[in-house]
Amino acid sequence: MASVENAVENVVDRTRTVVLVDFGGVITSSVLQAFTDFGASLGGDPHLPLELLGRDQPSRTLLADHECGRIDAEAFERGFAERLRVHGAVVAAEGLTARMQAGMSIDQDMLALLGDLRAAGHPVALVSNSFGTGTYDGVDLATVADAVVISAEVGIRKPSRRIYAIACERLRADPGEAVMIDDLQQNLDGAARIGIGGVLHTSAADTRRQLAERFGISA
């Protein structure tokens, strides 16, 4: 039975021909670590920013509205600075999102992996929840991906299934032909709801290993 299951799995793998990829935490270093480092710089609980964005309803609403383009970065910064102040962390609103992301860097190994995938004939779509301004500075997105889907530009954010469908449409691919690379399981779960395969990203080396056989690239 195990050999039959493996054979079926391999057939399914070979139907995956396109790649959707997250930006923050995949093409960059960890967003969660950057936000924790920012929290530490405030002199209190280093996990406060992530705790608020994850559990504090006003903060969650601010983030959702910003990622969907209903409010701009400045409005998010004003609102989130106030939520931080309510919880004992006094911060300036101006430039807040840039300071939160200051610890992030571009992962050159991931850029190389995406380049190898495209060179092997596999289209790539960037699917990213937008945050702040200048997030994508330093990366020429046109050289990284064949299609770019930014949440604020389409008015939908991950893990909504619609944002993944838009990416597939722009690549002219069926969701059953796609694999999503993301560092958050909830985003992979959203993609899976329309039949997209998932790779939980922890490092460029591990993601390359997971993709190598099914996409015909070097491990």
N, C-alpha and C positions, 0 to 999 in steps of 0.2 A: 504493500500500500504506500509506503514512504516513497518508493521510487516513482510511482505513478503521480503522487502529489508533486514531487520535485519536477517531473516532466511537464506537468501542467503549469507550474510556476514559471519555468523557463520559457514556455510558449508565451505566457502573459508578458514576461519581461521583454521579449523580443518585439512585442507590439508597441512598446514605449519608444517613441522616436523624437520627442521634443522635451525641452526642459523649461520649467518655470523656476525662478530663483528669487529669493528675498535679498534685500540689500543690507540693512542694519543687522549685524550679528552673523551674517553669512559672507557677504563681500567685505564687510568690515569686521573688526574685532568685536567682542561682546558688548552689546548695548547694556545688558544687565550689569556688567562689571563697571562700565562707564558711569551709569547712574548711581551705583553704589559708591564709587570713588567720589562722585560729586557730593553725595550725601555725607561722606566722611569729611569733606572739606568744610561742611557747615558746622562742624564741631559737636554734633549730637549723634543721634542714631544714624549710622550710614545707610540703613535700609529704608529710611523715611520716605524718600522720593518714590521708590518702588512700591512701598506699602500704600501710599496715597493713590498712586495710579492704578493699583490693583484692587483696593478695597474701599477707598473713600469715594462715595457716590458723586459729590461735586467735582472731584478731580477726574473721575472716570468719564463724566459727562464732558468736561473740558477737552479731554484727550480725544474722545469719540468725535466731538464737533470739529476739532482741529484736523484730525486725520481725514474726515469726510469733506473738508473744505468749507464748513459752515462758519467757522471763525478763522481769522488769520493767526500767524505766529505771535503777533504782538498781543492780541486778545488772550490767547492761551497763556502767554507769559505773565500777563497781569493777573489772570485768574489763578494760575498755579502758584505764583509768588504769594498770593493772599492765603491759599490753602496751606502752604508751608509755614507762613507766619502764624496762622491759627494753631499750628502744631509745634510752635516754639522755635522755628528756624527763620530768622530774619534775613531776607535776601532781596536784592534789587531785581525788579522785573525785567528791565532792559537787558537783552542779550542772554536771558536765562537758558533758552534751549541750546544756544551755542556752548554755554558753560557745562550743561548737562552732558553734551556729546564730546567734550574736549578730549576725553581719554580714548576715543575711538580712532582706529587707524585702518587703512585699506590693506586687505590681505592679498598680497601679490600672488600667492599660490592659488587662491580662488580665481583670480583674474586669468591665470594661466590655464586652469581647468576649464573655465568657460570658453576660452579661446580654442582649446583642444576639441571641445564638444562641437563648436561651430565649424571648425576645420574638418571634422569628421562627418559633416553634413547634418548635424542635429541643431535645429533652430532653438534659440534661447529667448525667453521673455522675462524681463524684470517685473516682479510684482511686489510693490513696496507700499507700506503704510507711511505716508509722509509725516515729517516731524520737524518743526522749526524751519529755518532758512539756511541755505548753504550745505544741507545734508549731503548732496551729491557732488559738491565741489571736489575737484581733484580726480574725478573719474569721467571720462568721455563715454557716456552711456550708449552712444551710437556704435562704439567699437566693442562694447561689452555684450549687447543684446540686439536681437532682431526686432523686438517690440518692447515698449516701455509702458507699464501700467502703474500710475501713481495714484494712490487713493484719493487725494484731494482733487485731482483732475477729473476723476470719473464719479466722484461723490459716493463711493462705496469703499469700505475697508475690509481687510482680512479680519476674521475668518468667513465673511459672507461669501457664499458660493458664487455669487454673480461676478465678483472681481476676477476669480479664476476663469470663469467662462469667457469674460472679455479677453483675457490673455490668450486663451485658446483660439478664440475667433480671430484675433489679430495675427496669430501664427497659421491660421487656416488648418487647425488640427482639432480632432475630436478629443475631449477630455480623457478618453480611454487610451490615447496615444501619449499622454503627458506624465511627467514626474515633477513634483514640487520639492524644492530644497528649501528648508526653513529651520531655524533654530528653536521654534516654539511648536510644541505638539498640537496646540489648539489650532494653529494655522494649517497644519497638515490634516487635521481632522476635518476642517472646513473644505479643503480641497478634495478629500476622500469622498465627501457627500455627493460629488458629481463624477466620481470614478477616476480621479487623478491619483496616481501612486505617490508615495511619500518617502523622502530621505530626511531623517532628523539630523541636522548638521551639528557636529561638535568640533570638527577640524577639517581643514582642506584635505589632509591625507586620508581621513576616514571617508569623507564624501567621495573622493576620487576612487577609493577602493570599492565603495558601494556601486558606483556608476560604471566602472571600467569594463566589466564583462558585458553588461547589457547594452552599452553604447559603443563598444569597440574602440576604447581609448586605452592608453597605457596606465597601469596601476601605479 
